[in-house]
Amino acid sequence: MTLHPAVVVFPAFTEAEYTGEASEVEPWLDRYVFDRELDVAGVDHPIYHATDAGLTLAPTGIGKSAAATTVSALAAGDDVALDEATLLTVGIAGCRPAAGTLGSVFVADRVVDWDIKLRIGETTGRMQWLTGEYVWQLDEGLVDRALTAAREVRLADSDRAAEIRQQYDDSRTPEVDVGTTVCGDEVYHGEATAAQVDALCDSYGVDGFVTTEMEDAGTATALERFGLLDQYINIRAAANFDREPAGGDPTTSIEADVFDLGIENAVRVGTAVVDDLVD
């Protein structure tokens, strides 16, 4: 029997896929009553369905390839009907310090693929012989609706986040904002690479970015090819900064993360958006 959810949420990883004992999946299992579980061909993880909530949880796995494969398997198959569902990525990300602070939650208005690019020496830009841009604009109405629901959420904070902020001379607390998310298959940390990410965004006419992550270009590609991109919402919470503090060493500052805080705030906002959509 085909599931007909109102909302499908795509977290990336379980505890089994991350050695730090963090999970983007388990907090959802704690917040809703999932009464159905099924295996879908082409999907590495069980799919969970909460009938009363109208919610299907579909973990993608880590990285663009895993995300694209999972979403494509669902869209092409008969197990879960996506045609009338709103589709959400909810997870953690790196954050550009100028855009926000640790624990902040961002609703993406566009997705940029960091991996498809041209590097010549120290310069980085779009591939000049490709006619297409690897940038996905997300539906403005859904972005606004998600922001409205998100801004009603009380975000958590932590002493660990405050300690890290001190290294960056950052006195801010978590808040909700909007901006571009950049997706790449590498985890980067440091001013040098961050400047190249900026250069790629500039080459597309994108003024800066707010988060960096590993799945969303794959998700957006699959959704676009199946005609579902205009049903997509992207929510990411800052679990670490994408570069070292001024005068700092990226080999040490890369360890300054708050995955638990990021996941908590991502799920707080994600559940608020889900409940708003279902209502």
KEKEDO-651178 format. One line per 8 residues: number of its first residue (from 1); their letters; for each residue y, x, z of N, C-alpha, C. Coordinates in steps of 0.1 Angstrom, whole numbers, plus 5000, padded with zeros to 4 digits. Last residue first. Layout:
// residues N
NUM = a = Y:X:Z:Y:X:Z:Y:X:Z | ...
END
This chain:
// residues 279
279 = dvlddvva = 5212:4988:5097:5220:4976:5101:5227:4969:5089 | 5206:5010:5082:5196:5000:5084:5203:4987:5088 | 5229:5025:5084:5224:5021:5071:5215:5010:5072 | 5231:5029:5112:5242:5022:5105:5237:5017:5091 | 5208:5044:5117:5209:5031:5123:5220:5023:5116 | 5214:5068:5102:5202:5059:5098:5204:5045:5104 | 5236:5077:5116:5238:5073:5102:5226:5064:5098 | 5224:5082:5141:5236:5073:5140:5238:5068:5126
271 = tgvrvane = 5206:5101:5134:5201:5088:5138:5212:5078:5138 | 5223:5122:5126:5214:5116:5116:5209:5103:5121 | 5236:5129:5150:5244:5123:5139:5235:5116:5129 | 5214:5138:5164:5222:5127:5170:5230:5121:5159 | 5204:5157:5147:5196:5145:5149:5204:5134:5155 | 5224:5176:5149:5221:5171:5136:5213:5158:5138 | 5224:5182:5177:5235:5175:5171:5232:5169:5157 | 5198:5194:5179:5202:5182:5187:5213:5174:5181
263 = igldfvda = 5200:5216:5162:5190:5205:5159:5194:5192:5167 | 5220:5230:5175:5222:5226:5162:5213:5214:5158 | 5208:5236:5200:5220:5228:5199:5222:5222:5185 | 5186:5252:5190:5184:5240:5198:5196:5230:5198 | 5198:5274:5178:5190:5264:5170:5188:5251:5177 | 5221:5292:5180:5218:5281:5189:5211:5270:5182 | 5223:5328:5178:5221:5315:5172:5219:5305:5184 | 5226:5359:5172:5234:5350:5180:5233:5336:5174
255 = eisttpdg = 5214:5377:5156:5206:5371:5167:5213:5361:5175 | 5234:5386:5140:5224:5377:5134:5215:5370:5144 | 5247:5406:5155:5252:5392:5156:5243:5382:5149 | 5232:5429:5148:5231:5423:5162:5236:5409:5162 | 5238:5434:5122:5224:5435:5126:5222:5430:5140 | 5266:5431:5120:5257:5420:5116:5243:5421:5120 | 5288:5440:5144:5277:5446:5137:5268:5434:5133 | 5324:5436:5145:5311:5435:5150:5300:5441:5140
247 = gaperdfn = 5350:5433:5136:5346:5446:5142:5332:5446:5147 | 5348:5399:5139:5357:5410:5135:5353:5422:5143 | 5313:5389:5139:5327:5387:5143:5335:5400:5139 | 5293:5384:5109:5296:5390:5122:5310:5387:5126 | 5283:5352:5094:5288:5366:5094:5291:5371:5108 | 5277:5326:5097:5271:5333:5086:5275:5348:5084 | 5267:5314:5130:5277:5318:5120:5270:5326:5109 | 5243:5288:5137:5247:5302:5138:5259:5304:5128
239 = aaariniy = 5241:5261:5134:5232:5267:5144:5235:5282:5146 | 5258:5233:5125:5259:5247:5126:5251:5253:5138 | 5240:5207:5108:5247:5212:5120:5247:5227:5121 | 5242:5186:5080:5238:5199:5085:5247:5202:5097 | 5234:5161:5057:5239:5163:5071:5234:5176:5076 | 5238:5143:5029:5234:5156:5034:5241:5159:5047 | 5225:5116:5010:5234:5120:5020:5229:5133:5026 | 5219:5099:4979:5217:5110:4988:5228:5113:4997
231 = qdllgfre = 5220:5083:4958:5215:5076:4970:5214:5087:4981 | 5226:5096:4935:5237:5088:4941:5232:5080:4953 | 5202:5108:4928:5211:5116:4935:5222:5108:4941 | 5181:5096:4913:5183:5092:4927:5194:5099:4935 | 5169:5103:4889:5179:5093:4889:5183:5088:4903 | 5152:5124:4889:5146:5111:4891:5156:5100:4892 | 5169:5145:4888:5160:5143:4876:5153:5130:4877 | 5182:5143:4913:5190:5141:4900:5180:5138:4889
223 = latatgad = 5162:5150:4930:5168:5137:4931:5175:5134:4918 | 5157:5177:4923:5147:5167:4922:5152:5153:4921 | 5182:5188:4929:5177:5189:4916:5166:5178:4914 | 5185:5183:4957:5194:5177:4948:5189:5177:4933 | 5164:5199:4967:5164:5184:4969:5173:5178:4959 | 5173:5224:4959:5160:5219:4955:5159:5204:4956 | 5197:5225:4973:5197:5226:4958:5184:5221:4952 | 5187:5225:5000:5194:5213:4994:5196:5214:4979
215 = emettvfg = 5174:5246:5015:5166:5235:5008:5174:5226:4998 | 5188:5265:5030:5177:5269:5021:5170:5258:5013 | 5223:5271:5037:5210:5266:5041:5200:5269:5029 | 5256:5270:5050:5246:5277:5042:5232:5274:5047 | 5288:5253:5050:5275:5256:5056:5266:5263:5045 | 5313:5253:5037:5312:5251:5052:5299:5255:5058 | 5334:5270:5013:5322:5263:5017:5321:5262:5032 | 5360:5272:4988:5354:5275:5000:5341:5267:5002
207 = dvgysdcl = 5366:5252:4964:5375:5259:4973:5367:5260:4987 | 5352:5257:4933:5349:5251:4946:5357:5259:4956 | 5351:5267:4908:5363:5259:4911:5361:5252:4925 | 5331:5284:4903:5328:5270:4900:5341:5261:4903 | 5342:5307:4913:5339:5307:4899:5335:5292:4894 | 5342:5301:4940:5355:5302:4933:5352:5301:4918 | 5315:5304:4946:5321:5291:4947:5334:5291:4939 | 5313:5332:4942:5305:5323:4933:5311:5309:4934
199 = advqaata = 5330:5341:4962:5333:5344:4948:5325:5335:4939 | 5316:5333:4985:5330:5328:4982:5333:5329:4967 | 5294:5349:4982:5292:5335:4982:5306:5328:4979 | 5307:5374:4986:5301:5371:4973:5298:5356:4971 | 5314:5372:5013:5325:5373:5003:5319:5370:4989 | 5289:5371:5024:5297:5359:5025:5308:5360:5015 | 5281:5398:5021:5275:5387:5013:5283:5375:5013 | 5300:5410:5038:5298:5414:5025:5292:5403:5016
191 = eghyvedg = 5297:5398:5064:5309:5396:5056:5308:5400:5041 | 5265:5383:5072:5275:5394:5071:5286:5391:5061 | 5234:5372:5064:5244:5373:5075:5253:5385:5073 | 5211:5351:5046:5221:5362:5047:5229:5361:5059 | 5180:5343:5036:5189:5342:5047:5198:5354:5047 | 5175:5331:5002:5176:5342:5012:5184:5338:5024 | 5177:5309:4987:5164:5312:4992:5164:5324:5001 | 5205:5288:4993:5199:5300:4987:5186:5302:4994
183 = cvttgvdv = 5233:5266:4990:5218:5267:4992:5213:5280:4986 | 5261:5255:5007:5256:5265:4997:5241:5267:5001 | 5281:5226:5010:5270:5234:5015:5264:5242:5004 | 5315:5217:5015:5304:5221:5006:5293:5229:5013 | 5324:5190:5038:5326:5202:5029:5314:5205:5021 | 5336:5176:5069:5330:5175:5056:5333:5187:5048 | 5328:5172:5104:5337:5175:5093:5329:5174:5080 | 5328:5168:5140:5322:5164:5127:5333:5167:5116
175 = eptrsddy = 5325:5194:5165:5331:5183:5159:5325:5180:5145 | 5323:5215:5194:5317:5209:5182:5324:5196:5178 | 5353:5234:5202:5341:5227:5206:5335:5220:5193 | 5370:5266:5201:5367:5253:5196:5354:5247:5202 | 5377:5292:5205:5377:5283:5216:5374:5269:5213 | 5367:5323:5195:5367:5309:5191:5366:5300:5203 | 5363:5351:5192:5376:5346:5197:5378:5331:5193 | 5337:5357:5189:5344:5354:5177:5359:5349:5180
167 = qqrieaar = 5327:5359:5214:5326:5371:5205:5335:5370:5193 | 5329:5333:5222:5338:5343:5228:5338:5356:5219 | 5307:5321:5210:5321:5318:5205:5331:5329:5210 | 5287:5329:5226:5287:5334:5213:5301:5332:5207 | 5293:5313:5249:5292:5328:5250:5293:5334:5236 | 5290:5287:5239:5303:5292:5244:5304:5307:5245 | 5263:5286:5233:5272:5285:5222:5286:5290:5226 | 5253:5288:5260:5250:5298:5250:5260:5298:5238
159 = dsdalrve = 5263:5264:5271:5268:5277:5276:5265:5288:5266 | 5268:5238:5246:5260:5246:5255:5267:5259:5259 | 5271:5203:5236:5275:5217:5236:5267:5225:5245 | 5267:5173:5215:5264:5182:5227:5270:5195:5225 | 5289:5147:5205:5281:5159:5202:5279:5166:5215 | 5289:5113:5201:5292:5123:5211:5283:5135:5209 | 5298:5096:5171:5287:5103:5179:5293:5113:5189 | 5316:5086:5154:5314:5079:5166:5304:5085:5176
151 = raatlard = 5314:5102:5132:5325:5104:5140:5325:5096:5153 | 5292:5092:5118:5291:5104:5125:5302:5106:5135 | 5302:5069:5105:5292:5067:5116:5291:5080:5124 | 5320:5081:5088:5325:5071:5097:5315:5069:5108 | 5304:5098:5073:5314:5104:5081:5319:5094:5092 | 5288:5079:5059:5282:5088:5068:5292:5094:5078 | 5308:5068:5043:5301:5060:5052:5294:5068:5063 | 5316:5090:5027:5326:5084:5036:5319:5075:5047
143 = vlgedlqw = 5292:5095:5013:5298:5105:5022:5308:5099:5032 | 5290:5071:4999:5280:5074:5010:5285:5085:5019 | 5312:5073:4982:5311:5062:4991:5301:5065:5003 | 5307:5097:4968:5318:5096:4977:5317:5085:4987 | 5277:5113:4963:5284:5101:4962:5295:5099:4972 | 5282:5148:4955:5275:5137:4961:5283:5125:4962 | 5278:5171:4929:5287:5163:4936:5280:5151:4942 | 5263:5201:4926:5260:5187:4926:5270:5180:4935
135 = vyegtlwq = 5261:5229:4905:5269:5223:4916:5266:5208:4915 | 5256:5248:4885:5247:5245:4895:5254:5240:4908 | 5266:5237:4852:5270:5242:4865:5260:5238:4876 | 5255:5246:4819:5255:5237:4831:5260:5245:4843 | 5254:5266:4801:5265:5256:4799:5266:5247:4812 | 5252:5301:4805:5246:5288:4808:5257:5278:4808 | 5265:5325:4803:5258:5320:4791:5251:5306:4793 | 5275:5332:4827:5285:5328:4817:5278:5322:4804
127 = mrgttegi = 5267:5322:4858:5261:5328:4846:5269:5323:4834 | 5293:5327:4882:5284:5318:4875:5278:5326:4862 | 5295:5358:4901:5301:5345:4895:5290:5338:4888 | 5305:5387:4916:5296:5377:4916:5302:5364:4910 | 5309:5423:4916:5314:5410:4913:5303:5400:4912 | 5301:5449:4918:5304:5442:4931:5309:5428:4928 | 5279:5448:4892:5285:5457:4902:5288:5449:4914 | 5275:5416:4885:5278:5429:4878:5286:5438:4887
119 = rlkidwdv = 5255:5388:4887:5261:5399:4895:5263:5411:4885 | 5254:5354:4883:5255:5367:4876:5262:5377:4885 | 5230:5330:4895:5244:5336:4894:5243:5349:4886 | 5213:5310:4915:5215:5311:4900:5229:5316:4898 | 5215:5309:4943:5206:5319:4936:5208:5321:4922 | 5232:5290:4953:5236:5304:4954:5227:5313:4946 | 5242:5259:4943:5230:5268:4943:5235:5282:4943 | 5260:5236:4963:5261:5247:4954:5248:5256:4955
111 = vrdavfvs = 5268:5202:4968:5258:5213:4970:5260:5223:4959 | 5294:5182:4984:5288:5188:4972:5278:5199:4977 | 5299:5171:5008:5304:5164:4996:5299:5170:4983 | 5280:5169:5038:5283:5177:5025:5289:5167:5015 | 5290:5168:5070:5285:5160:5059:5289:5166:5046 | 5283:5188:5098:5290:5187:5085:5283:5177:5076 | 5289:5194:5132:5281:5188:5122:5289:5185:5109 | 5289:5221:5155:5296:5212:5147:5286:5206:5136
103 = gltgaapr = 5274:5242:5167:5272:5228:5172:5279:5218:5163 | 5300:5265:5163:5286:5263:5166:5284:5249:5172 | 5327:5254:5142:5321:5262:5152:5307:5258:5155 | 5343:5258:5109:5339:5251:5121:5332:5260:5131 | 5354:5274:5089:5352:5260:5087:5349:5252:5099 | 5355:5300:5096:5368:5294:5094:5366:5279:5092 | 5327:5307:5098:5335:5305:5110:5349:5298:5108 | 5303:5289:5081:5315:5298:5079:5324:5296:5091
95 = cgaigvtl = 5270:5287:5094:5284:5281:5093:5294:5292:5090 | 5236:5277:5086:5246:5287:5090:5260:5281:5087 | 5220:5247:5098:5226:5256:5088:5233:5267:5095 | 5196:5220:5102:5206:5230:5107:5210:5239:5096 | 5194:5186:5090:5189:5198:5095:5200:5207:5100 | 5186:5161:5069:5192:5163:5082:5186:5176:5088 | 5190:5144:5039:5187:5156:5045:5194:5157:5058 | 5182:5111:5031:5190:5119:5039:5183:5133:5041
87 = ltaedlav = 5187:5083:5010:5179:5095:5012:5187:5105:5019 | 5181:5048:5010:5191:5059:5011:5184:5071:5016 | 5161:5031:4986:5163:5037:4999:5175:5046:4998 | 5152:5020:4962:5162:5013:4970:5165:5019:4983 | 5134:5040:4953:5144:5034:4944:5155:5026:4951 | 5113:5050:4966:5126:5056:4969:5137:5049:4962 | 5083:5041:4980:5093:5037:4970:5107:5042:4974 | 5055:5060:4985:5068:5057:4991:5078:5053:4980
79 = ddgaalas = 5032:5062:4968:5031:5060:4982:5043:5055:4989 | 5032:5068:4941:5033:5054:4945:5032:5051:4960 | 5053:5096:4928:5041:5089:4933:5043:5074:4937 | 5077:5107:4922:5067:5104:4911:5055:5096:4915 | 5089:5110:4947:5096:5102:4937:5086:5098:4925 | 5071:5127:4961:5074:5113:4966:5080:5104:4955 | 5072:5149:4945:5059:5143:4947:5061:5128:4952 | 5099:5156:4947:5094:5152:4934:5081:5144:4936
71 = vttaaask = 5101:5163:4974:5109:5152:4969:5103:5147:4956 | 5083:5186:4974:5081:5174:4982:5088:5162:4977 | 5095:5203:4955:5081:5198:4953:5079:5186:4961 | 5120:5208:4967:5119:5201:4954:5105:5196:4951 | 5112:5220:4991:5120:5208:4991:5119:5201:4978 | 5098:5243:4981:5091:5233:4990:5099:5220:4990 | 5120:5256:4968:5107:5252:4961:5100:5241:4968 | 5139:5261:4988:5142:5252:4977:5129:5247:4970
63 = gigtpalt = 5127:5260:5023:5131:5266:5010:5132:5256:4999 | 5101:5247:5043:5113:5256:5042:5115:5261:5028 | 5092:5212:5043:5089:5226:5043:5102:5234:5041 | 5099:5185:5045:5098:5191:5031:5092:5205:5032 | 5089:5154:5060:5092:5169:5062:5090:5176:5048 | 5099:5124:5060:5092:5132:5051:5096:5147:5052 | 5099:5093:5075:5102:5107:5078:5093:5116:5069 | 5114:5062:5069:5103:5071:5066:5108:5085:5068
55 = lgadtahy = 5123:5032:5085:5126:5046:5083:5113:5053:5080 | 5126:5007:5096:5128:5008:5082:5130:5022:5078 | 5120:5002:5123:5133:5009:5120:5136:5010:5105 | 5095:4990:5121:5106:4983:5127:5119:4989:5124 | 5080:5012:5109:5082:4999:5102:5094:4991:5108 | 5082:5044:5103:5085:5035:5114:5089:5021:5108 | 5060:5068:5091:5068:5056:5088:5070:5048:5100 | 5056:5101:5079:5056:5092:5090:5065:5080:5087
47 = iphdvgav = 5034:5123:5062:5046:5114:5061:5045:5103:5072 | 5023:5156:5069:5021:5142:5069:5035:5135:5068 | 5031:5182:5045:5031:5176:5058:5028:5162:5058 | 5031:5190:5018:5024:5198:5028:5022:5192:5041 | 5025:5171:4989:5033:5172:5001:5025:5179:5012 | 5007:5167:4969:5019:5175:4966:5028:5177:4978 | 4998:5134:4980:4995:5146:4971:5008:5153:4968 | 5003:5126:5013:5007:5124:5000:5004:5136:4992
39 = dlerdfvy = 4990:5109:5042:4991:5122:5034:4994:5118:5019 | 5007:5090:5067:4999:5091:5055:5001:5105:5049 | 5011:5068:5094:5011:5082:5090:5002:5083:5078 | 5029:5044:5112:5020:5047:5101:5022:5062:5098 | 5046:5040:5133:5033:5034:5134:5024:5036:5122 | 5069:5056:5152:5063:5057:5139:5048:5051:5140 | 5096:5048:5169:5082:5045:5170:5076:5045:5156 | 5120:5075:5175:5115:5063:5168:5100:5061:5170
31 = rdlwpeve = 5123:5099:5189:5134:5089:5189:5130:5075:5183 | 5103:5117:5185:5106:5113:5199:5115:5101:5199 | 5104:5122:5158:5092:5116:5163:5094:5111:5178 | 5128:5136:5157:5127:5123:5151:5115:5115:5156 | 5120:5161:5170:5130:5152:5176:5131:5138:5170 | 5101:5172:5151:5097:5166:5164:5107:5157:5170 | 5116:5184:5129:5108:5172:5128:5106:5165:5141 | 5128:5208:5133:5137:5197:5128:5129:5184:5127
23 = saegtyea = 5121:5229:5160:5116:5220:5150:5127:5210:5146 | 5114:5261:5176:5123:5250:5172:5117:5241:5161 | 5100:5284:5182:5097:5271:5189:5107:5260:5187 | 5105:5306:5166:5113:5304:5178:5111:5291:5185 | 5089:5306:5144:5084:5313:5156:5092:5311:5168 | 5081:5279:5124:5092:5287:5129:5088:5293:5143 | 5061:5262:5117:5067:5270:5106:5078:5279:5111 | 5054:5247:5138:5044:5255:5133:5049:5265:5122
15 = etfapfvv = 5075:5230:5143:5073:5241:5152:5063:5251:5146 | 5087:5222:5109:5080:5219:5122:5080:5231:5131 | 5115:5218:5088:5104:5226:5094:5100:5220:5107 | 5133:5198:5074:5126:5209:5068:5114:5214:5075 | 5137:5162:5070:5139:5175:5077:5131:5186:5071 | 5147:5137:5053:5140:5149:5049:5144:5161:5058 | 5143:5102:5056:5149:5114:5061:5140:5126:5058 | 5150:5072:5040:5141:5083:5041:5148:5096:5045
7 = vaphltm = 5155:5038:5046:5160:5051:5047:5149:5061:5047 | 5140:5016:5041:5155:5015:5039:5161:5029:5038 | 5108:5019:5025:5118:5021:5036:5132:5018:5032 | 5081:5007:5017:5094:5004:5011:5105:5006:5022 | 5049:5021:5007:5060:5019:5018:5073:5016:5011 | 5022:5006:4991:5034:5013:4990:5044:5010:5001 | 4988:5008:5000:5000:5000:5000:5013:5009:5000
END
